[in-house]
């Protein structure tokens, strides 16, 4: 049972890392290169789509890591899982305090109602997101290492 939990947790966190990495280094650069208002509209749509899924994904990943740490308390790699869980908790806190407030505004923007500083707000979201991606990559790396 513990082995299945370890694999499921690692896969779920790994896929989340892949999605967030793709947003940071593939999708947003593509959106930023689109002509006229297309990029802003694409980011707003992405914010709505991922904004609906990511809270469950982040908290679910954290919950699974916590269950792994408790269930495997006396097994090899528990310290790594606890550290990964702490990093996942940090990513949730970062999301709530830094990224979600910007996303909640930007997902409603249209070319007609967006603020004058919308590009600066998107750049700020991107900077926070890069840090969050680094945090979840570190958590994923620790989970993979705990498996070995």
Secondary structure as UniProt FT lines:
FT   HELIX           2..22
FT   HELIX           23..27
FT   HELIX           28..33
FT   TURN            36..37
FT   HELIX           38..71
FT   TURN            72..74
FT   TURN            76..77
FT   HELIX           78..94
FT   HELIX           95..99
FT   HELIX           100..106
FT   TURN            107..108
FT   TURN            111..113
FT   TURN            116..117
FT   HELIX           118..147
//
